[in-house]
Amino acid sequence: MALLAFHDVEIDLDRYEVRRAGDVVSIEPQVFDVLVHLASNPGRLVTKEELLDSVWGDRFVSESALTSRIKAARRSVGDDGRRQRIIATVHGRGYRMIVPVDVRAGPRPAEVAGDPARGGEPLVERGAVMADLERALDAAAGGSGRIVCIAGEAGIGKTALVRWMEDALDGRARMLVGACDDLATPRPMAPLHDVAAALADAGGPRPEDLRPESFVAAIGDLARQAGLPVVVALEDLHWADDGTLDTVRYLARRIRSLPLLLVLTHREEDLGWSHPLRHVLGLLRGPEVSRVTLEPLTMDGVATLASGTPLEAGEVFAATAGNPFFVTELVAAGTGSVPRP
């Protein structure tokens, strides 16, 4: 990810924090989003309407709410409405970031093994996306929803990450998981039906009554009842039907005002140029959206999984091309050698 830097301020888009002279500044999610949008458009007039649409989407808020967020954004970077050295007011129209903003490469999150997935194997070389999911959850807990899109080939570890998150939540959120199926005729709204039972327990719609608006309302009710954010993971969206994709669009338009982390997984190789999901993914943009493409394991990652076995890491790497599923299956087979083609 990147840092937006000016004066002694750094806006860390990866860690979701603002730092002044190296010290972290306490900042509310909506104030952060306002600051990011202005810093992403230095020198350009950003109208009030544009800011309201970027930060609040379809949610109605008063102009005074925007004014208070601008005041807080100025305070977070050492500015104020009188001096306006960084954020200038264009009366009656909007605001302008009047200082140059540098885009710098941010520090890479540590690649750590993490907690074991339910299959018993550790998640190796997935520290970056694990950290991204944790930060997105923190934002959702603050009332500013997030979307994390995870792409990758079959066996690359998308489901393992979803399972890791279920285990890692440790009571910090309610998690609902649904999956699409590889069927010639997709099951209508399949992943949403998978989570309907939990929503029904919170007074949400029955599976046969699922509609985008009732789904969103049920998520809000569940979060209020539990006093916790909600994580909804929808897996294998390359097999999704139109009803599921419509619901994803509906959620995405309202994500900023929901205590929701929406995790979406898909296989990039299964998306042709005309695939409906490709259009949906193109609509998901803004500071509330993160995209991750999982890469095969490196030789070091394969060696980590093969350690303690008679298998030679180089042979395992050559046979599996670093695909975590194939590596773990080969290790679990316990043959002590890599099968020859």
N, C-alpha and C positions, 0 to 999 in steps of 0.2 A: 504494500500500500504506500501512501505518500504522506508527507507533512506539508502543510501550508504555513509558510513562515514569513513574518514581517516584524520589524523592530526586534524586541526581545521575546516575541510571542511565537509559539509553535502550536498549530492545530493538528493533532495526530488523528487522522481518519481511521487508522487501524485500531488504536487503543481507545478511541472515542473520548479524548480528553484534550484540554487546553493547558499549556504550560507557559508560564512567564518566568524568564530568567532561570529556567530549569525546574521551577516549582509548579506542581499541579494546582490548577485553579478549580474550585468547586463551581459547577455550572449545571443548570437544569437542561434536560434533553432538548426542549424546544428552543432554548437560548442557543445551545450548541448548533442546532440545525439552521437557525437564522444566521449565525456567525459563519458557518461553512458556506452557505449560499452567497453571502456577500463577498467572502474571501475568494470564492471560486470565480467571481466576476469583477475583479479589481478594475477601477476606473470607469465602469459602466453604471449608468443609472439603473437601479433595480427598483421597479415600481412597488408600491404597497400591495397591489393586486398580485403581482408575481410572487412576492414573499408569502402572502397569505396562502396562495395555491401551493407553493413549494413545501411549506411547513405544516399547514393544517389540511390541505386537500379539500375534500367536500364538506368538512366540518365548519359550521358557521361560528365565527368569533368576531368580537368587536375590534374596531381599530385601536381602542385603548389597550387591548391585549397585545397587539403588535408593538405599540409604543413602549409598553413595559418590558417586552423582550429585547427591544433595541437598547433600552437603558441598561438592562442587565448585561447585554453583549458588550456594550461600551465599557462598563465597569470591569468586565472580565479581562479586557485587553489594556486597561490603564487609560481609558479615554472617558470623556463625559460630554454632555450635551452643550456645554459652554465652549470648551476648547475645540472639539470635533477635529482632532488631529488625525484620526484614523477612519472613523465612520462619519461622513457628512450627511446632513439632512438637506434634501432638495424639497423645499416647502411646497406642500400640496401635491407632490408627486411620489417621492420615495426616498431612497438612501443610496449612497455611493461609498465604496471602499476607496479612499483617496491615497493610499500608500501602495507601493509596489509589493506584490506577493510572489515569493519564490515557491516553486513546487520542488520538494526534495524527496529523495528516497528515504523511507522510514526504516527503522531497524527491523530485521526479520525476527518474528517470534521464535523462541527456542523450539527446536524439533525434539519433542520428548516422547517417550514411549507411552505415557498416559496409563489409564486404568485398563485392565483386561476387558475385552468384549465378552459377551456371554458365552461365546464359543471357547473361551479359555486362552486365546492368543492375545498378546498385547498389541495396541495400535502403535505401529512404528512409523516414524516420519510423517505424522499427522498433527504435529504440535501447532502449526499455523492455523489450520482450520478449526482445531479444538479451541484455540484461544479466540478465534473469530466468533465461534458459537457462544462462548462464555460472555464476551463483550456484548453481543447482540441480546443475550438474555438479560444482562444488567440494564440495557436500554429499555427493554420491554417491561422490566420490573419498575422502571421509572415512568411508565405510561406512554413511552414513545416506541411503537412497535417496529419490528425489524423483519426483513426477509433475507434468508441465506439460501442461495441456489448452489447446489452441489452437483457437478457434472463429472462423468467419468465412465470408462468402459466397464463391461461386466466383470465382476470380481475385484474391482479396484478398491472397494471398501466403503461404499456409500452407506449400505445397511449397517455395517459395523460401527460407523460414526453415529447413526441414529440410536443404536443399542447402547453405545457408550454414553450418549447423552441421557438416556433413560436412567442409567445407573448413576451418572454423575450429578443429577439434579439434587438428590439427597433432600427432598422435601421443599426445595426452593421454588417449584413451579408444578402445575398440573400438566402432564404430557399426554397427548392423544396422537396415535399413529395409525395411518391408513395407507394402503398400497393398491396400486393398479395391477391388473392381471394381463398376461399375454394371451388374449382371447381374440378369435376372429371377429366376434361381436362383443365389444367391451361391455362389462356390467355397468349400467348407468350409475354415475356418481359413486363408483366403487369405494375409493378411499374415504369418502365422506360417510358412507354407510358404516364403514369399519369403526368410525369414532362416534357414531350416533348414539350408541348405548350409553357412553359416558355423558354425552350432552343431555340425553333424556333424563338421566339421574339428577341433573341440575335444572330440570324443568324445561329442557330444550325440546326441539321438534322430534317427533317419531321419524324413523327412517323413511317412511312413505311420504312424509310431509316436508322433506328437506328441500329448502330453497336457499339461494345465496343470502337473502336478507335474514331469514330465520337462523341460518348457521352463524352469521356474525352476531346476532342478538344473543344466541345461546352461549357463544364464547365469552361475551361480556358478562352475562349472568354467572357463568362458571367462575370467572376471575373474581367477581365481587363476592360470591359465596365463599370461595376458598381464601380470599384475601391474598392471592398469589397470581403471578402472571401465568399465561397459558402458552404451552409449546404445542404446535400442531405440525407434525411431520407427514408430508404426503410423498410417498415413494413411487419411483418408476413412472413419472408423468409422461414419458414417451408413449405409454400405453393408455393414456387418459382419454375419456370421452369428452364431448363438447360441454356437457353439463358441469363436469369437474373443472375444466379450464375456465368456464364462465365464473365459477365460484372463486377461483384463484384471482381472476381479474377484479372481482368485486371486493375481495379481501384486500388486495394490493392498493386499491383506491382509498381505502379507509385505514390502512395499517398504522399511519402516524398517530392516530388517536386511540389505538387499541393496546391493551397490555398483552400483546401477542408477539411471539416469535414464530414465524412461519418458515419451516425448513422444507425445501423442494428438491427432490433428486431426480436425475434423468441421465440417460445415456446419450451423449452427443452424437455418437456414430449412427444412432437410429433416427436422427432428425434430418430428413431431406429438406430442401429449400422451401417446399410448400407445406411442411408439417405444421399443423395448427399450434403446437407448443412453441415453435420458433417465433411465431408472431406474439404470443403471450410473453415470452421471455424478453422480446424487444420492447415491450411496454413497461417492464419492470426496471425502473431507473430512479436515481436520486440517492441522497446520502443514507437512506434507510435500507438500501439494497446492497448486499455483498454477493459476489460471485466467486466460486472456487471450482477449479478443475483439478481433480486428483490425478497425480502423476504416479507411474509405477515406482516401486521401491528402487533405491540405489543399491549398489553392491554392498555397502555398509548395512543398509536396512535388511537385506536378505541374510547377511551374516548374523545379524542380531536374532532373527527368527530361527536360523539354523544352528545357533550356538547350543552346545550340549548334546548334539547329535553327531553321528559319524559322517553326515553329509558334507560335501565340500561346497562352500558357498559359491564359488565360481561356476561349478557345474549346475547348481540349483538356479543361479541367476540366468545362465545361458538357456536352460530348459524352460524357464517360466517367464522370461523377459521382465522379471520383477513384479508380476501380477500377484498381489497379496493372497488372493484366494488359492491360486495354484501353488504358491510357496507353502502356505499353511497346510494344504492337503498333502503335499509331498512330505512335509515334516511329520504330519500325523500318521502317514502310512507306515512309518517305522521300518522301512525296508533297508535302511542303511546305505542305499545307493540310489543314484538317479537312473530311472529306466531309460534304456536306449531306444531311439525311434526305429 
